[in-house]
Amino acid sequence: ELLIVSFFIILFSGFLLPTANLAGTHGPLIPLIPIVVAAGGHPMAFGLLIGAFGLLLAISKGGSLLANLTSKGVCGGLLIYLGFIGTTSQVKNLFAWSESIGMSHIAFFIILATILLYALLEHWQKRWLAVPLSCVLGGGLAFALGAPFEFKTAPGLPHMNPMYWWGENTGWMLGLPTVESFIVVLPFAILAVAMWSPDFLGHQVFQKISYPKRTEKVLMDIDDTMTSASIRQVAGSVLGGANFASSWGTYIVPAAIAKRPIPAGALLTALFCIIAGVWGYPMDLAIWQPVMCVALIVGVFIPLLEAGMEMTREGKTTQSAAIVVFASALVNPAFGWSITLLLDNLGLIGSKERSSNLTKMSRWIIPGIMFVVLTSVMAIVGMLPGIPALMENFRH
């Protein structure tokens, strides 16, 4: 996956589509994976459908349309929710790891030291150093306090033959997908692509806030990003990958802090990915909990929280922001975004003046269709709390 994504980072973000954010992992999709597996979903079928639906949305400019219909209040609330939930989840993960090795105190000292480091960097206006310094601090402090660590991934290239990965007795040992495999993952693929818009929107907004003035031409374009992520998804799925693509938030947020243009960051990131993928050993260090957790906290989730609070400082935005958080906590961020988008554009919450200036299509037709489609798909796959999956009823 690292080698595949490196190729497409260079091809698209580096040269062909310099406004396309790097195609990374679809973080909000991760909680869905166990449900897809339990339903009998095939990763290749899932990936191919996500790629196909993503290309359709990109070609029709649907992603940017939905982003343009999202007010500052809705977007700010979404960023606040994602930032808070992400931060707390990484703190929990770090404590769970430290408890598993019988050294619970390590997590406390790492997080405390990271807080102090982040505050100092903010004071010195050197926040772009937060990710590398926090990784060094987290990993170094954990090792110094006696946490066990060893390198396991040896250097070398993976199998590049698709038939190895999709063989009956090799790779994933799943064989090629059947027509039924595509039918099973269809609703999940629709939901995955529908979740791209709020995910991409958060990255784009953070970039807008962090970049200097008069840099609109180098900001990430949502439709271009959907194009690159979709093509990378199809290629990765065919070549044996089971990683599901989205915009690379872990990259764009620290890159936005450093005010670095996407193509320059893309080429550097691709180079590091190739080195890590071939060398092998850096991957062990990158996924070690003291390193990974603090990197995600200071590089992604805390900046998202800051951006969300910045967006809700002016105008009638707090109502919409609160409803997004409330609805997201009920189901998930995609549901929270879609229902608040509808309520906000109707003028029931947020700015009445903004709502009155919208056309009928923008006010309730497009948001209404989006909410109905998303909620229906979630009901089918069983993501609405307390409501059994309609898919199971169809099977019975």
N, C-alpha and C positions, 0 to 999 in steps of 0.2 A: 504493500500500500504506500509506503514512503517513496519508493522508486516511481510508482505510477503517478502519484500526486506531484512529484518533483517535475516530471516531464510536462504535465499540463500546466503547472505553475509557470514554468519557463515559456511554454508555447502561448498561453492565453494572457495571464497577468503580466508577463514580461514583455510580450511583443504584440500579439494580435488584438487583445482586448485589455489595454492598460488600465481601464476603469473597472475591470472585474476583480473583485476581492478573491483571495486565494480560496480554493475549494478544500475544505477541511472535513471534520466529522460533524454529523448532525446531532449536537448535544441534546436538544429537547426530545429527540427520538429515542434516546437510550432507554427510558422507562417502558417504551413499547416493545422492545426486543423480546423479553420473556413471553409477552402475550402473543407475538407473531410466531414464536417457536412452538408454544403450546397449541396454537391453531394449526400447526403443520406447515407453516410457511417455509418456502425455499429461498435462501438468500439471493440466488441468481435471479429468480423470477421477481423478487422484491426490488432488487437493484435496477433491473431493466425497466420495470414499470415506473419507478421513481424518475429515472432518466427520461423516459418518454413523456410523462406528465409535466416534468420540469421544462422540457423543450417547448411543449405546447404553450405553457404559461409565458415563457420567455418570448416566443415568437408573437404571441398576441398582446405583449406588453402588459399582461395582467398584473405582474408583480409590482411594477412601478405605479400602476393605477391605484392599487390597494394602499400602497405606501402614501401616495398623495392625498388619499381620503382620510388618513389617520391624523388626528389633531395632536398638538403638543401635549395636551393633558393625557390622552390615551397612550401615546408613545412614552411619555415620562413615567406614567404609572407602570407600564410594562417593564421599563428598564429598572425601576425601583424593585419590583417583584423579583425579576430575574437576578438582580444583584444581591438582594437579601437572601433569597433561597439558595443561591449558589454559594454565598459566603458561609452560611450556617451548615450547608451540606459538607463543604470541605473541612470545616472545623470538626464536625462529627467524624468524618473519615479519618482525620489525623488522630483524634482521640481513640477511635476504634483500633487503628493500627498500633498505637503506643500501648494500648491495653493488651493487644494480642501478643506482644513480645514481653509483657509483664513489666513495662516501664512507663506507667501512665503519666508521670511527671514530665516526660520529654515533650509531649504535645503542648503543655502549658508554657514551657520555657521558649519553645520555638515560636508560638503565636505571639507571646509577649514581646520577644525580640523583634519579630516582624512588624508589629505595631509601632514600636519605637523607631525602627529603621524607616518605615514609610512616612512617619511624621517628620523626621529629620530631612528626608529627601524632599518632602513637600515644602518645608521651611527654606531649604536651599535652592528650591526650584530646579531640582535634578530628578524629577519623578520618573523620567524615562529610564533611569538606572534601576528602578524598583524590581523588575523581573530578574535580571542577572544577579544582582546583589542579594535578593531574597532567596534565590535558589542556592547560592553559595552559603548564605547564612543558615538556611534550613538544613541542608545536607551536612554542612560542617559541624553545626551544633549537635545534630542527632548522632553523628559518628563520634564526636568528642564525648558525648554522654553515654556512650556504650551501645548504641543501637546496632544490631547486626546488619551487614551489607556485603554482598559478593556479586561479582560479574558472572553472568551465566550465558549470555548470547554471544556465540563465537562469530568471528568475521566470515563473510561469504555471501553469495547471491542466493535468493530463493528460487524455487521452481517457477519458471516462466511459461511453462506449457499449460494452457487452460485445461486440457484433458486430464492432466494429473490431478488438478484441484477438483474437477467435477467428474471424477471417475467413480465407479461403484465401490472399489476397494482401495482407493488412494485419495489423498487430499482430505476433503471434508467428508468423503464416503457417502455422499448424498445422490450422486448421479445427476444427470441433466433434469431440469424441471419439466413437468408435464403441463397439459392445459389446466388441470385441476389446481396445480401449484400457483398459476397466475390468478385463478379465480379466488383462491384463499387469501392472497396478499393484496388483492385489488383495493379494498377499502382502506387498508393500512397505507398503501402507496398514495392514495388521494389525500389522506390526512397528513402524511409526511410532507408532501409538496405544499399543501395549504399552510403548514407551519413554517414554511420558508419565509413568507412575507414578513411576519412579525419578527422573526429571527434576523433577517437581513436588515430590516428597518432599524432595529436597535444598533447594529454595527454602523450603518450609514449615519444615523443621528449623532452617535458618539464622535464619528470622524468630523462631522460638520462643526460640532462644538469645539473640538480640539485643534483643528487645522487653522492656519492664519487666514486673514481676510483675502478675498480675491483669488481663492484657490478652488473655486467651484468645478473647474474643468478636470481636476485630478481626483475628485471624490469618487467613491465607488458607485457604479450604476447597478441598480437592482436587477434589471433585465440582462445585462451583460454577465453579471455574477451567476444568475440562474442558468444562462447558456453554458458557461464554463463548468459549473458544478454538475449539470446534467450530463454533459459529454464525459467528464471525468467519472461520473457514476456508472455509465454504461461500460466504459472501458475497464474500470476496476472490477465490475461484476463479471464480465466475460473472462477476464484473466485470473479469476479465482478469488477476488477480494470479497469480504463480507462487511466492509466498512461503508456506512451510508453517508453520503456527502451533504454538505451545507456550506454556508459561508464560514470562513475560518476566524471565529471570534477571538480565539487565543492569539492569533496573529494581529488582527486589525486594531485591537484596543491598545496594546503597547506601541504598535507602529503609529497610531494616531497621536499618542502622547509625545512620541519623538518627532511628530510632524514630518514623517518620511513618506515620499510618494510610493504608491503601490508597486510599480515596476522594479524600483531599486530594492525594496524589501522582499519582493517576490524572488528575485535572482539570488539574494543572500539566503533566504529561507530554503529554496530548492537545493542550494549547495550544501547547507547543513543537513537537510533531510537525506541527501545522497550519501554523505559521509556517515551519518548515523545508521542508515540502512545497510550499507556495505560493511562498515566497521563492526557494527553489532553491539559492542560494549556500551556506547553512549545511551542506547535505548534502555538498558537496565537502570542507569542513573536517572534518566528522564522520568521514568515511571515509578521511581522510589517515592513513597508517600511524603516524606518530609520535603522533598524537592517539588513534586508535582502539586501538592496541596497549596503551598505558599505561592507558587507561581500563578496558579489559577486565581487565588484570592487577590493578590496585589496587581496582577496583570489583566484580569477580566472583571471579576465581580465587584470589587470596590470601585473601580472606575465607572462601571455601569450604574452603581448606586449614585455616585456623584453626578453623572450625566442626567439621570432621572430627576434628581432633586433640583438640578439647575434648570431643567425644562419646565418644572412646575412652580417656578418662583413668580412668574408674571401672568396676569390675566386670570380668567375663570377656568383654571386647569385642575385645581385640587379635587373637585368633584369627580371628574372623569378618571383621574389618577387613582382615587380611592376605590372606585367601582371596578377598575381593572384588577387591582390587587385582590379585592373581595372575590370577584368572579374567577380569577386565576386560582385562588386558594380552594375554591369549590371544586373545580375540575382540573384545568391546566392552563398555561398561558395562551394557547391557541383559542380556547373557549372564551377566556377573559377578554382577549383582544377583539374577537368577533362580536360579542354581545355589547361591549362598551362602544365599539365603532358604530354599531347601529343606534344605540341610545344617544350617543354624542352627536351624530349627524342628524338625527331627528330633532335635536334641540331640547330633549328632555333633561339633559345634564350638560354642563360645560357652557360654552359661549352661544347664546341665542343668536347673536349677530352673525357669527360664522355660519350657523345652520341655515339662516334665512338667505344667505348668499349662494347656497349650493343649489344645483339643479335637482330635479326630481330623481334622475338617475343616480346622482351622487348622494342624495339625502337618504333614500331608503331602498331603492331597487337593488343596487349592487351590494350594499351592506346587508340587506335582508336576505338576498340569495346566498351570500357567503355564510351568514349565520346558520341558515337552514341546512345547507350542504354539510358544513362542519359538524353541526350538532347531530345530524342524521348519521353521518359516518361514525361519529363517536358512539352513538347508540348501537350501531350495528356491531362494532368491535368490542363493546362492553366497557367503555371508558367513562360513562356517566355514573357517578357514585350511587349505589343502591338500586340500580336498574340492571337486570340481567342482560347479557349480550343478545341482541336480536339474531345474530349469526347462529347461535346455538339453537334458537327456536326454529330457524329455517332448516337446520340439519335434522332436528327431530321430526 
